[in-house]
Every structure is written in C-alpha cells, then in structure tokens.
Amino acid sequence: MKIAIVGGGIGGLTAALGLLRQGFAVEVYEQAPVLREVGAGVQVSANGTRILFALGLEKEIMDVASEPGGKQIRLWNTGRTWKLFDLGPLSVAQYGFPYITIHRNDLHQALAAGIRRIAPDAIRLGRQCTGIDQDARGVTLRFADGSSARSDVAIGADGVHSVVRTALFGADDPTFTGIVAWRGVIPIDRLPERFRRPVGTNWIGPGGHVIHYLLRRGELMNYVSVVERANWQVESWSVAGTVEECLADYEGWHEDVHTLIKAIDTPYKWALMLRQPMKQWTQGRVTLLGDACHPTLPFLAQGAVMAIEDGFVLSRALAANADDHAAAFRHYEAARNDRTSRIVKGAEANLGRFHNPALSDAAQAEAYVDAEWEESKIRQRYEWLFTYDATTVPVSDDRSMDLVGAQ
Ligand code: FAD
C-alpha cells in the first residue's frame, strides 16, 4: 500500500515513521520549503513519550528534552505557590515513561531523522497541497506548483487550517474564544537564578494565565500566556507582537511574570478559536489526524500529544489491516474519536477554572485553588490522559493483530 501524508508537522511525521517502520511506502508532502517547526515548546506527557520511545527515538529525544520535577500553580498577584503534581522519577514510576518539555523543533528534527534513516527521500518539501480527488483505485493529490501525486490512501495531517479536511467535509466554522495566546522562548542566562528550577509553572488569574517551563536541558525558558481580549482574531503561529503590548495584558501581575515578558525578544500572538469535535474523520481512502480533525484549546497541554497518538495508532491500524484500508480507518477512528473529543471538552472546561473571577481577590482565591486543585480532582483530570497506551489499544477485529507495530 502506498500512503501519502499531507503535512509534515508532529502528527504527520509520527504517522510516517510508524508506517515506514512497518514496511509501507510513504511520502510526506509538506508545504514549507525547509523542514523546521515554528518556535516555542511543547509538553509531552508519559502517554506521548511512550510512543516516541516505541519509535526508537528515546536517546535523541532525551538528549534534547528537559524533565520537570513537577508542576506548580502560582497566584497572579501575590505569587503564592501550590504544588500541582510531582513528575520526574514519579512519572516514570507511575506511568512507565517520563514527562518532558521539549522545543518543537527538537522534537520535529528527531522524528524527521528517524524517517530519513529508513527512507531518505520520504519527506517532500515545498509541496503545498491545493486539492484532493479519489476514485475506486486510489487518491490524487494536487499541489500549488502544478504537480500531482497518486497513492492508494492519503492522510490529512495538515493542521488546523486543513485543506484535506475542507475537501472532505467542507469549511469549518470556528468561534473566537475572546482569548489571545502569547508565546516566546527565552535564553535562560537572561533570567535570574530562581527561574532555573526544573518546575513547570502555571500562574492563574482573573481573565488570564501564564505558563512557563524549561526546554533543551534547561538552556531555554518557554513562555506561553493567554489573556481574555476581544481585539485580536488572527489564528497564526507567526504573527509578532511587542513586549510592551504583552506587558500591558498583564498589568498588575507579579513581577516574576513581568521579568519573563521583558526577557522575550519578540513575543508572538495567536487568537484561540473553538471548534466542536468532528464525529467522522474518514471519507473513502482519505482520513485525517491531529489538529486537522480535533484542534483543541491548549489548556490540557495535549494537542501535540494527541497528534502523536493519532499518528501511531493509525500506523498500527493500517499494519493490522494491510489489505483493507476501510477496516483500518474504521478501527483508527473507533480507537481515537472519543478520547480526542473528551480532551477538546476537558481543555474548554479548564478555561473557566484557570481564569475564574474568584482569583481576583487573594483570600477568596486561596479557598478556590484549595478546592479546585484538590489532589483527587487533579488525579481525575489527568490520570486518564497519562495512562493511555497507544501501543496496545485495539486496532483490528483480530485481537492477535493488535500488537502489530507496538514496538
Ligand atoms: P501542525 O503541527 O499544525 O502541522 C501541520 C503541518 O502541515 C505543518 O507543517 C504545515 O506546514 C503543513 N501544512 C499545512 N497545510 C498544508 C498544505 N496545504 N500542504 C502541505 N502541507 C501543509 N500541544 C501539546 O501537546 N502540549 C503543549 O504544551 C501545547 N501547547 C500549545 C500552546 C499553544 C499556545 C497552542 C496554540 C497549541 C499548543 N499545543 C500543545 C497544540 C499543538 O501545538 C498542536 O495540537 C499540534 O502542533 C498539532 O500537530 P499537527 O501535526 O496535527 O499539526
């Protein structure tokens, strides 16, 4: 079976590597002329590192990742700190795999290197897909440069503005959340010593929150913050704002937040859109994965990990049903749709929690945090995410095939 993948992001590359390791002929068509991920960091919980390790990338990933010892919550104005949960060795003890924070480009390069070791020419750059047709025998992709490519099946891994999704199901209809996200990456030597502790921090406040964690063995600090603000609606990773504009969004916040913002060269801003989960991802010989079918607000830090899980489960489903793509796609959707929909909904619920009006008053805020981040509630919110095992979820009617592609 020849498989075409549109989009060489984190999800597309994971699917490609999983499929190549099982002997499929795979071509990835990426619109960018150079293979690199746009800035910023990403958190990968144990359910994601489990897959990266199964794909043979353990050393490459751990050489460039940071491993937070835990996560903490801090109150926007007083800086009061609460423990959220422990990670580090505890993640490995509880879930079998580490919780890491990693620069998106480092993760992307590790996946691409894994692909190129097996198939040096599998990733085709500068190929922007503009259309897709299918017939009884296969799929034709059309590209902006006038070229086309034929395959047996195709996977749309082309992100939140997916051309493939639009071709299959029509344009989507997102709602602006009224929230803008800021992000920036800071060399650690620009920050005071106290920021070097390997702890992921989530500042919460009325109408906004701020997250920061270390990347690249502690050499970089990743900054992401969101603020409720109705006057910016462009959904793009690459629109630059200014430090002054970002600072103005966090007026009255703790000086540690201001120290971080002032250390960013260029903060980028992104309008957060809400989309309802799709019930169906497949049409005939074409299916979708990652943000193309279930973009989520980033408030559970699982969007990239979901793209990784999708890519891996899809590669297993195709391997276990190699002569029946319809069965493969059916099992893939059955394994993934409920979980990803639950994440989209769970991330939306965290919005009300992180920005609650109760946080404006320090005394009220303490009672609110104690109640909302009580240990059993935290476990309930995160445990089901971290324990998921994409290497063994059923992907065929024949249970004996379910371990195909697990390692
Ligand atoms: P993408 O990463 O968007 O990749 C799509 C690829 O397709 C790109 O390379 C693009 O160039 C290519 N492409 C697009 N159109 C075409 C075309 N027509 N032809 C050819 N190629 C095309 N997730 C986490 O797990 N943890 C986090 O901590 C986290 N933090 C986040 C913070 C913010 C502020 C935001 C907005 C998101 C965050 N996410 C996080 C989510 C995560 O970034 C996405 O869910 C993830 O990147 C989705 O991967 P993907 O492969 O589906 O899509």
Boltz pocket constraint, residues with backbone or C-beta under 6 A from the ligand:
constraints:
  - pocket:
      binder: B
      contacts: [[A, 6], [A, 7], [A, 8], [A, 9], [A, 10], [A, 11], [A, 12], [A, 29], [A, 30], [A, 31], [A, 32], [A, 41], [A, 42], [A, 43], [A, 44], [A, 127], [A, 128], [A, 129], [A, 130], [A, 157], [A, 158], [A, 159], [A, 160], [A, 161], [A, 162], [A, 163], [A, 181], [A, 182], [A, 183], [A, 224], [A, 270], [A, 289], [A, 290], [A, 291], [A, 292], [A, 296], [A, 298], [A, 301], [A, 302], [A, 303], [A, 304], [A, 305], [A, 306], [A, 307]]
      max_distance: 6.0
